[in-house]
């Protein structure tokens, strides 16, 4: 009996020691998690109140034993883009910068007089931000028109070409690199703790997708922004509910603005595209307050909103005096305030230097003749368009028609579009994967026409001959119809 009691006591003591050890391990694990959370933020000052509030919030709602626990499926965090994740005014909004360059510095675009005036207004007022009332919608509608007709790949290429330029007002940084490094840490920290992060921006959705690529691990489907209507290349005026997308189609932008994603429009798109109420929201301006309020009001989960203020006048172009009333207003609204000046060890990285030198006006100074400007009598120049049309099917690489049929098909299309034409026959050839290909090619010369008419004919030729594209050359030339010397 004594031996049995001794064995029982030994078992009880061993179990007690095991419980103590497990409790100690659990405490150490929790304590370690807190230290790990702080370690995720190497670019923040440790005493930043907003950072402390964020880490405490995340640790609470991811603790399964907490009454405020949020299942991973409902851990939704929304971020504004400009001024929240990246630079906003250097010297103006990125989307304003892109549109100004499209209108004033893109050789492939020919603005009309009204568009050119808008581009000059963007250029001339960006530095002092003295834009007219209603600029948000003015810009959105002009942007829709300026980019209309571009495929999504062409638009992404255009945006990328501008992003690799040196950021105005800084040394050591391109526009593609103008992200706030401490906010990248926030996104990565939340994702590591099971949050799904969304960008909800007033900027064009497709600008944001290109901008974020390679910087933040946020998939395209999690990026919401301003939208224009898209259509298929050959859709024309036919409604999308009736038109059938084909192998000859790609998607192009139209000039039809669908939505400017600001204020309550952000809430509507969150409900429509995410389908869940966010529990975290990050912004920097009055355009984000509706999204913040949607997050923190009537939420079944513990929620929080963070507002970033641009108060750093040394490393960035902030204005501490101007944003002080905003800081007080945001705090009264129940938002946590992030101070760029006081909370961050760096903004863009230690190698980036603010220069206070802007080349905005110089870069966009040259005037462009709008396409609807009246012709100048002293400059009687014409443009000769040369089109190179291949006749092999793009899919099979075999001739679509016989040579005689190809010329007849071409003739019918050119007569309908231009009334006349000049065509030369040529032979094309190339090697692909070690195999040689030959193609009967038709070279078309056209004058006294417009680029719009050329593109309309090219669209029909691409479809009729099943081509990927038609090569078009524009050659400035002087045209004269000579009738012989005067008698």
Secondary structure, DSSP 8 states (H G I E B T S, - for coil): -HHHHHHHHHHHHHHHHHHHHHHHHHHHHHHHHHHHHHHT-SSB-TT-HHHHHHHHHHHHHT-TTSTT---GGG-EEEE--BTTTB---SSS-HHHHHHHHHHHH-TT----HHHHHHHHHHHHHTTTT---TTHHHHHHHHHHHHTTT-BHHHHHHHHHHHHTSB-TTEES-BGGG-B-HHHHHHHHHHHHTT-EEEEEEEEEHHHHHHHHTTTS---GGGEEEEEEEEEETT-TTS-TTT----TT--EEEEEEEEE---THHHHHHIIIII-S--SEEEESSGGGHHHHHHHHSS-SS--EEEEEE---SSSSS--HHHHHHHHHHHHHTT-EEEEHHHHBS-SS-TT-EE-----HHHHT-S----TTS---TT--EEEEEEEEEE-B-TTT-SBSS-HHHHHHHHHHHHHHHHS--EEEEEEEEEEETTEEEEEEEEEEEE-S--HHHHHHHHHHHHHHTT-S--EEEEEEEE---------
